[in-house]
Amino acid sequence: MHPLAFQFGPFSIHWYGVLVAIGFLAGLWTAGRRAPLSGIPSEKVLDIGPWLIVGAIVGARTLYVISYWDQEFARAPLGEVFMVQKGGLVYYGGLIGASLAYLVYAKVKKLPLWKVADILAPSIALGYVFGRFGCLMNGCCYGRPCDLPWAIRFPETGPNHGQPVHPTQVYDSLLNAMLYLLLAWLYRRKKFDGQIFSFYLIGFALTRSTVEMFRGDYPAYYAGWITPAHLVSAGIMVTGLILLRILPKPPKAA
């Protein structure tokens, strides 16, 4: 756990922010290289970047502040709400915020909605890989106590008081790296627009739900093990399944 990457006088740069930025750049770069396979110029995809970044950060921070208002923000200075570089982003909020920003951008620029969504989908999983390592450096999103050989310890001053815990951030990163490779492979074999994005929603809901079984940083659980992210994941998976069902498909060959 090394939250601080660099210090320039009073100005601090945290590893969380550095790794999230690297994730955004890696995602946009790979999406730009994938775009010509669908006849979309790379520049059109890269131009979406600022919209996605702003939408993702605003959405992720908003949901985090709402979720942890009583624990972290109710008695803190108002400026703490905007201290994103210290961590405190909820991924599902970021996904919703980025999706809304993309919908607006696609409407304004008249882009093929589902075709570009397929281009972006594998890269979302790739960016998440780096973001979770940012969580590891920041000491957040940690796992439940365990005695496995690969358990990790955070400092004694941390919220789990130095207990060995599941490295849930690493679990999440590895699963999403595999999801990225799977989606990139499927992209070249897709049958209709929107298919890869739908698969991403389903795949991410499955990987996130799996990792949530080992999370230990929630103040409360439903039925002893169900987390709020489990409930959101269920909704995301249903959305992906519905999209697979209703999105237009090419006519079958006679």
C-alpha positions as a Python dict, from the first residue, in 0.01 Angstrom:
ca = {
    (1, 'M'): (0, 0, 0),
    (2, 'H'): (169, 319, -127),
    (3, 'P'): (-100, 582, -192),
    (4, 'L'): (140, 866, -272),
    (5, 'A'): (327, 847, -602),
    (6, 'F'): (496, 1188, -617),
    (7, 'Q'): (516, 1499, -406),
    (8, 'F'): (586, 1841, -558),
    (9, 'G'): (585, 2083, -266),
    (10, 'P'): (225, 2105, -144),
    (11, 'F'): (98, 1922, -454),
    (12, 'S'): (55, 1544, -420),
    (13, 'I'): (-1, 1289, -696),
    (14, 'H'): (-156, 961, -581),
    (15, 'W'): (-101, 624, -744),
    (16, 'Y'): (-478, 581, -762),
    (17, 'G'): (-511, 876, -997),
    (18, 'V'): (-204, 775, -1200),
    (19, 'L'): (-329, 421, -1259),
    (20, 'V'): (-684, 532, -1340),
    (21, 'A'): (-538, 773, -1598),
    (22, 'I'): (-326, 493, -1746),
    (23, 'G'): (-639, 279, -1765),
    (24, 'F'): (-825, 549, -1960),
    (25, 'L'): (-533, 593, -2201),
    (26, 'A'): (-488, 218, -2256),
    (27, 'G'): (-860, 178, -2318),
    (28, 'L'): (-880, 463, -2568),
    (29, 'W'): (-566, 351, -2751),
    (30, 'T'): (-689, -5, -2799),
    (31, 'A'): (-1036, 116, -2898),
    (32, 'G'): (-880, 347, -3156),
    (33, 'R'): (-689, 56, -3308),
    (34, 'R'): (-1004, -160, -3312),
    (35, 'A'): (-1228, 101, -3476),
    (36, 'P'): (-1107, 62, -3839),
    (37, 'L'): (-1213, -305, -3830),
    (38, 'S'): (-1572, -176, -3830),
    (39, 'G'): (-1512, 105, -4077),
    (40, 'I'): (-1502, 377, -3810),
    (41, 'P'): (-1205, 620, -3824),
    (42, 'S'): (-985, 598, -3516),
    (43, 'E'): (-1012, 974, -3464),
    (44, 'K'): (-1388, 952, -3408),
    (45, 'V'): (-1336, 706, -3124),
    (46, 'L'): (-1049, 901, -2970),
    (47, 'D'): (-1261, 1217, -2976),
    (48, 'I'): (-1508, 1047, -2742),
    (49, 'G'): (-1233, 1020, -2478),
    (50, 'P'): (-1285, 1350, -2292),
    (51, 'W'): (-1660, 1291, -2275),
    (52, 'L'): (-1611, 942, -2134),
    (53, 'I'): (-1353, 1058, -1880),
    (54, 'V'): (-1570, 1340, -1745),
    (55, 'G'): (-1884, 1124, -1742),
    (56, 'A'): (-1706, 834, -1570),
    (57, 'I'): (-1543, 1045, -1298),
    (58, 'V'): (-1856, 1247, -1223),
    (59, 'G'): (-2074, 936, -1212),
    (60, 'A'): (-1828, 730, -1008),
    (61, 'R'): (-1764, 1003, -753),
    (62, 'T'): (-2132, 1092, -721),
    (63, 'L'): (-2231, 735, -641),
    (64, 'Y'): (-1941, 700, -395),
    (65, 'V'): (-2035, 1018, -208),
    (66, 'I'): (-2399, 907, -191),
    (67, 'S'): (-2302, 558, -72),
    (68, 'Y'): (-2054, 672, 196),
    (69, 'W'): (-2199, 1008, 297),
    (70, 'D'): (-2257, 919, 661),
    (71, 'Q'): (-1920, 748, 709),
    (72, 'E'): (-1691, 993, 529),
    (73, 'F'): (-1852, 1319, 423),
    (74, 'A'): (-2128, 1422, 664),
    (75, 'R'): (-1881, 1579, 910),
    (76, 'A'): (-1592, 1652, 670),
    (77, 'P'): (-1520, 1982, 489),
    (78, 'L'): (-1721, 2017, 169),
    (79, 'G'): (-1400, 2015, -37),
    (80, 'E'): (-1347, 1646, 47),
    (81, 'V'): (-1628, 1562, -193),
    (82, 'F'): (-1402, 1665, -482),
    (83, 'M'): (-1080, 1495, -367),
    (84, 'V'): (-1096, 1225, -636),
    (85, 'Q'): (-718, 1179, -646),
    (86, 'K'): (-730, 1016, -302),
    (87, 'G'): (-959, 741, -424),
    (88, 'G'): (-1329, 693, -372),
    (89, 'L'): (-1487, 606, -706),
    (90, 'V'): (-1767, 352, -747),
    (91, 'Y'): (-1724, 169, -1075),
    (92, 'Y'): (-2093, 123, -1148),
    (93, 'G'): (-2146, 497, -1109),
    (94, 'G'): (-1864, 552, -1357),
    (95, 'L'): (-2015, 305, -1603),
    (96, 'I'): (-2351, 480, -1584),
    (97, 'G'): (-2193, 826, -1613),
    (98, 'A'): (-1974, 728, -1908),
    (99, 'S'): (-2268, 558, -2082),
    (100, 'L'): (-2482, 870, -2049),
    (101, 'A'): (-2197, 1088, -2180),
    (102, 'Y'): (-2151, 849, -2473),
    (103, 'L'): (-2523, 855, -2555),
    (104, 'V'): (-2517, 1235, -2573),
    (105, 'Y'): (-2199, 1240, -2782),
    (106, 'A'): (-2325, 972, -3023),
    (107, 'K'): (-2650, 1161, -3068),
    (108, 'V'): (-2474, 1493, -3135),
    (109, 'K'): (-2216, 1342, -3373),
    (110, 'K'): (-2461, 1097, -3533),
    (111, 'L'): (-2241, 795, -3464),
    (112, 'P'): (-2375, 439, -3504),
    (113, 'L'): (-2462, 379, -3139),
    (114, 'W'): (-2415, 4, -3099),
    (115, 'K'): (-2132, -30, -3347),
    (116, 'V'): (-1915, 213, -3149),
    (117, 'A'): (-2031, 62, -2820),
    (118, 'D'): (-1887, -270, -2941),
    (119, 'I'): (-1559, -97, -3024),
    (120, 'L'): (-1535, 44, -2672),
    (121, 'A'): (-1654, -261, -2477),
    (122, 'P'): (-1329, -466, -2461),
    (123, 'S'): (-1133, -153, -2373),
    (124, 'I'): (-1358, -83, -2075),
    (125, 'A'): (-1247, -415, -1928),
    (126, 'L'): (-882, -330, -1999),
    (127, 'G'): (-905, 9, -1828),
    (128, 'Y'): (-1061, -158, -1524),
    (129, 'V'): (-750, -377, -1487),
    (130, 'F'): (-537, -70, -1415),
    (131, 'G'): (-802, 94, -1199),
    (132, 'R'): (-814, -202, -962),
    (133, 'F'): (-438, -190, -914),
    (134, 'G'): (-494, 173, -817),
    (135, 'C'): (-728, 42, -546),
    (136, 'L'): (-454, -195, -430),
    (137, 'M'): (-204, 91, -395),
    (138, 'N'): (-467, 300, -218),
    (139, 'G'): (-564, 25, 27),
    (140, 'C'): (-935, 33, -56),
    (141, 'C'): (-1173, -239, -180),
    (142, 'Y'): (-987, -497, 30),
    (143, 'G'): (-1099, -851, 98),
    (144, 'R'): (-1221, -1055, 391),
    (145, 'P'): (-970, -1202, 637),
    (146, 'C'): (-812, -1527, 522),
    (147, 'D'): (-507, -1747, 585),
    (148, 'L'): (-430, -1842, 224),
    (149, 'P'): (-67, -1835, 103),
    (150, 'W'): (-141, -1538, -126),
    (151, 'A'): (-317, -1329, 140),
    (152, 'I'): (-190, -972, 170),
    (153, 'R'): (-158, -735, 465),
    (154, 'F'): (-220, -363, 474),
    (155, 'P'): (-64, -138, 742),
    (156, 'E'): (-170, -179, 1105),
    (157, 'T'): (-323, 168, 1090),
    (158, 'G'): (-558, 61, 811),
    (159, 'P'): (-926, -24, 857),
    (160, 'N'): (-857, -400, 885),
    (161, 'H'): (-569, -349, 1133),
    (162, 'G'): (-310, -547, 940),
    (163, 'Q'): (-506, -872, 916),
    (164, 'P'): (-419, -1099, 620),
    (165, 'V'): (-697, -1057, 364),
    (166, 'H'): (-798, -1174, 19),
    (167, 'P'): (-628, -959, -251),
    (168, 'T'): (-963, -883, -411),
    (169, 'Q'): (-815, -601, -619),
    (170, 'V'): (-581, -853, -785),
    (171, 'Y'): (-864, -1102, -835),
    (172, 'D'): (-1067, -833, -1011),
    (173, 'S'): (-775, -723, -1228),
    (174, 'L'): (-693, -1076, -1345),
    (175, 'L'): (-1055, -1162, -1421),
    (176, 'N'): (-1100, -844, -1623),
    (177, 'A'): (-776, -904, -1812),
    (178, 'M'): (-923, -1239, -1918),
    (179, 'L'): (-1254, -1070, -2001),
    (180, 'Y'): (-1069, -819, -2220),
    (181, 'L'): (-895, -1096, -2415),
    (182, 'L'): (-1222, -1284, -2459),
    (183, 'L'): (-1411, -977, -2582),
    (184, 'A'): (-1128, -877, -2818),
    (185, 'W'): (-1139, -1228, -2965),
    (186, 'L'): (-1519, -1224, -2997),
    (187, 'Y'): (-1513, -879, -3156),
    (188, 'R'): (-1370, -1018, -3479),
    (189, 'R'): (-1646, -1282, -3484),
    (190, 'K'): (-1950, -1078, -3381),
    (191, 'K'): (-2281, -1135, -3557),
    (192, 'F'): (-2460, -804, -3494),
    (193, 'D'): (-2398, -457, -3354),
    (194, 'G'): (-2430, -438, -2978),
    (195, 'Q'): (-2338, -802, -2924),
    (196, 'I'): (-1994, -734, -2773),
    (197, 'F'): (-2123, -461, -2544),
    (198, 'S'): (-2397, -697, -2425),
    (199, 'F'): (-2139, -968, -2359),
    (200, 'Y'): (-1933, -714, -2166),
    (201, 'L'): (-2224, -633, -1936),
    (202, 'I'): (-2287, -1001, -1870),
    (203, 'G'): (-1918, -1085, -1830),
    (204, 'F'): (-1847, -797, -1598),
    (205, 'A'): (-2152, -875, -1383),
    (206, 'L'): (-2026, -1233, -1345),
    (207, 'T'): (-1666, -1139, -1262),
    (208, 'R'): (-1769, -865, -1021),
    (209, 'S'): (-2020, -1089, -845),
    (210, 'T'): (-1751, -1354, -804),
    (211, 'V'): (-1503, -1112, -649),
    (212, 'E'): (-1770, -963, -424),
    (213, 'M'): (-1790, -1298, -246),
    (214, 'F'): (-1446, -1216, -99),
    (215, 'R'): (-1487, -843, -29),
    (216, 'G'): (-1446, -732, 331),
    (217, 'D'): (-1476, -353, 323),
    (218, 'Y'): (-1853, -310, 342),
    (219, 'P'): (-2007, -187, 670),
    (220, 'A'): (-2297, -432, 630),
    (221, 'Y'): (-2399, -732, 418),
    (222, 'Y'): (-2738, -868, 321),
    (223, 'A'): (-2794, -1224, 443),
    (224, 'G'): (-2437, -1227, 568),
    (225, 'W'): (-2263, -1221, 228),
    (226, 'I'): (-2461, -1027, -36),
    (227, 'T'): (-2315, -682, -109),
    (228, 'P'): (-2478, -380, -277),
    (229, 'A'): (-2265, -454, -585),
    (230, 'H'): (-2425, -799, -608),
    (231, 'L'): (-2763, -633, -647),
    (232, 'V'): (-2637, -389, -909),
    (233, 'S'): (-2459, -672, -1092),
    (234, 'A'): (-2787, -861, -1117),
    (235, 'G'): (-2944, -559, -1286),
    (236, 'I'): (-2647, -520, -1520),
    (237, 'M'): (-2663, -886, -1620),
    (238, 'V'): (-3037, -865, -1690),
    (239, 'T'): (-2972, -557, -1905),
    (240, 'G'): (-2708, -744, -2105),
    (241, 'L'): (-2939, -1043, -2159),
    (242, 'I'): (-3225, -816, -2270),
    (243, 'L'): (-2998, -637, -2519),
    (244, 'L'): (-2887, -970, -2667),
    (245, 'R'): (-3253, -1054, -2714),
    (246, 'I'): (-3390, -729, -2859),
    (247, 'L'): (-3103, -581, -3064),
    (248, 'P'): (-3155, -606, -3442),
    (249, 'K'): (-2985, -904, -3604),
    (250, 'P'): (-2901, -969, -3969),
    (251, 'P'): (-3143, -1199, -4152),
    (252, 'K'): (-3043, -1563, -4160),
    (253, 'A'): (-2918, -1700, -4488),
    (254, 'A'): (-3171, -1905, -4680),
}
